[in-house]
Amino acid sequence: MISSLRGTVISTFGTGAVIEVGGVGFSVQLTPAHALSLRLGDEARVLTNLIVREDSLSLFGFADSESLEIFSLLVAVTGVGPKSAMGVLAALTPTEIARAVSADDDSVFRKVTGIGPKTAKLIVVSLTGKVAAFTLSQPGRPTFVPASTVHDDVLVALVGLGWNERNASEALDRVLADSSDDEKNSMQVLLRRSLTELGPRQSSAGPR
């Protein structure tokens, strides 16, 4: 089982990237936002889930453990394949998925390509009771972990994606200053906004 990869990004495409580890290039399927965050030549670390089929081995990558956990739950649902699970993660943050399940709201899943009404309902039913790792920052507002831990995890993810710690920390601080309390508890939201704040050319600035 391949649980994670750390290596050099040698190519990217719309829904993935090739990461070279020890001279071997691994093709990893990612959400579009995650793929866009990677920079050619930079070192990246992704958490992975290897899907084994009779005729293929497919590697799916994630920027954080929350997304990986949600993916694992989704592919266990009857009728949800890995590509559909990635589609859900591309459209919704883990926190948004948890809220929909908590509210018994399958409408958000029906908006995802490849997810029909019956499958959307089955996702809600199947995931109910399986979000114990979430905590409640506000009544009815599930999040994965306390904000302080989210901050540290986002910083680690940014450094793993190729930005130096100083620039990443400064960008994250600016994002946190403009975020609501609820947003501060979402790693995916903070990571996405921090990447936007850093910009496309800052990954090579300063020492690693």
C-alpha positions in Angstrom: 0.0 0.0 0.0 1.4 3.4 -1.0 0.3 5.8 1.8 2.2 8.9 0.7 4.6 10.3 -1.8 7.3 13.0 -1.4 9.3 13.9 -4.5 9.8 16.3 -7.4 6.9 17.4 -9.6 7.9 16.6 -13.1 4.6 17.2 -14.9 1.1 18.3 -14.2 -2.2 17.9 -16.0 -5.8 18.9 -15.3 -6.6 16.3 -12.8 -3.3 15.1 -11.6 0.5 15.2 -11.6 3.6 13.0 -12.0 5.8 13.0 -8.9 9.3 11.5 -9.2 10.4 9.5 -6.1 13.8 7.8 -6.2 13.9 7.9 -10.0 10.4 6.5 -10.4 7.6 8.7 -11.7 4.2 8.1 -10.0 1.1 9.4 -11.8 -1.3 10.6 -9.1 -4.9 11.7 -9.7 -5.7 14.9 -7.8 -8.6 17.4 -7.6 -8.1 20.2 -10.2 -7.4 22.8 -7.4 -4.7 20.5 -5.9 -3.1 19.9 -9.3 -3.0 23.6 -10.1 -1.2 24.3 -6.8 1.8 22.2 -7.8 4.8 23.7 -9.4 7.1 21.9 -11.9 10.5 21.2 -10.3 9.3 21.7 -6.7 9.1 19.1 -4.0 5.6 18.0 -3.1 4.2 15.6 -0.6 0.8 14.0 -1.1 -1.2 11.5 1.0 -2.3 8.7 -1.3 -4.9 6.0 -1.7 -4.1 3.1 -4.1 -7.1 1.7 -5.9 -6.5 -1.8 -7.2 -8.6 -3.2 -10.0 -8.2 -6.3 -12.1 -6.8 -4.3 -15.1 -5.3 -1.3 -13.4 -3.5 0.3 -10.4 -4.7 3.9 -9.8 -3.1 6.3 -7.3 -5.2 9.1 -5.9 -3.6 12.0 -4.0 -4.7 14.4 -1.3 -3.2 17.5 0.3 -4.6 16.7 3.8 -5.8 13.8 5.9 -9.3 15.1 6.0 -9.7 14.8 2.2 -8.2 11.3 2.3 -10.6 10.2 5.0 -13.6 11.5 3.1 -12.4 9.8 -0.1 -12.1 6.5 1.7 -15.6 6.8 3.1 -17.0 7.8 -0.3 -15.5 4.9 -2.3 -17.0 2.5 0.2 -20.4 3.7 -0.8 -22.2 1.5 -3.3 -22.2 3.2 -6.7 -19.5 5.7 -5.9 -16.2 5.0 -7.8 -12.9 6.8 -7.2 -13.5 9.3 -10.0 -16.9 10.3 -8.6 -15.4 10.5 -5.1 -12.8 12.9 -6.4 -15.5 14.9 -8.1 -17.2 15.3 -4.8 -14.0 16.5 -3.2 -13.4 18.9 -6.1 -16.8 20.5 -5.5 -17.0 20.4 -1.7 -14.7 20.8 1.2 -14.7 18.0 3.8 -16.5 20.4 6.2 -19.2 21.1 3.7 -19.6 17.3 3.1 -19.9 16.8 6.8 -22.6 19.5 7.1 -24.6 18.0 4.3 -24.5 14.6 5.9 -25.4 16.1 9.3 -28.3 18.0 7.8 -29.5 14.9 5.8 -29.1 17.1 2.7 -28.3 15.1 -0.4 -28.9 18.0 -2.8 -25.3 19.1 -2.8 -24.1 15.7 -3.9 -26.6 15.6 -6.8 -24.9 18.6 -8.3 -21.7 16.6 -8.8 -21.2 15.0 -12.2 -21.8 11.3 -12.1 -23.8 11.4 -8.9 -27.5 10.6 -9.4 -30.4 11.1 -6.9 -30.2 7.5 -5.5 -26.5 7.6 -5.1 -26.6 11.0 -3.5 -29.1 9.8 -0.9 -27.0 6.7 -0.3 -24.0 8.8 0.3 -25.8 10.6 3.1 -27.1 7.4 4.6 -23.8 5.6 4.4 -21.7 8.5 5.9 -24.1 9.2 8.7 -22.4 8.1 12.0 -19.0 7.9 10.3 -17.9 11.4 11.0 -16.8 10.8 14.6 -13.4 12.4 13.9 -15.2 15.8 13.4 -15.5 18.2 16.3 -18.1 20.9 16.8 -16.9 24.5 16.9 -20.5 25.7 16.9 -23.8 23.8 17.4 -24.5 21.9 14.2 -21.2 23.1 12.6 -18.9 20.0 12.2 -15.2 20.5 11.5 -12.3 18.1 11.7 -9.9 19.5 14.2 -9.3 22.6 16.4 -8.1 25.7 14.7 -4.7 25.7 16.2 -4.0 22.2 14.7 -5.5 23.3 11.4 -3.0 26.2 11.3 -0.1 23.9 11.8 -1.4 21.3 9.3 -1.9 24.0 6.6 1.6 25.4 7.2 3.1 21.9 6.9 1.1 21.3 3.7 2.3 24.6 2.2 5.9 23.7 3.0 5.4 20.3 1.6 4.0 21.8 -1.6 7.2 23.8 -2.1 6.9 27.1 -0.3 9.5 28.2 2.3 8.2 28.3 5.8 8.5 32.1 6.3 6.6 33.1 3.2 4.0 30.4 3.9 3.5 31.5 7.5 3.1 35.1 6.5 0.6 34.3 3.8 -1.4 32.0 6.2 -1.5 34.8 8.8 -2.9 37.2 6.3 -5.6 34.7 5.3 -6.5 34.0 8.9 -6.9 37.7 9.6 -9.6 37.9 6.9 -11.3 34.6 7.7 -14.3 33.9 9.9 -14.1 31.6 12.9 -15.8 28.8 10.9 -13.4 29.2 8.0 -10.4 29.1 10.3 -11.4 25.5 11.2 -11.3 24.3 7.5 -7.9 23.2 6.3 -9.0 23.0 2.7 -10.4 26.6 2.8 -7.2 28.0 4.4 -4.9 26.0 2.1 -6.7 27.2 -1.0 -6.7 30.8 0.1 -3.1 30.6 1.2 -2.1 29.3 -2.2 -3.9 32.2 -3.8 -2.2 34.6 -1.5 1.2 33.2 -2.2 0.7 33.5 -5.9 2.2 31.4 -8.8 5.8 32.7 -8.6 6.5 32.8 -4.9 7.2 29.1 -4.4 10.9 29.6 -5.3 11.4 32.6 -3.1 13.8 32.3 -0.2 15.4 29.3 1.3 13.6 26.0 1.6 
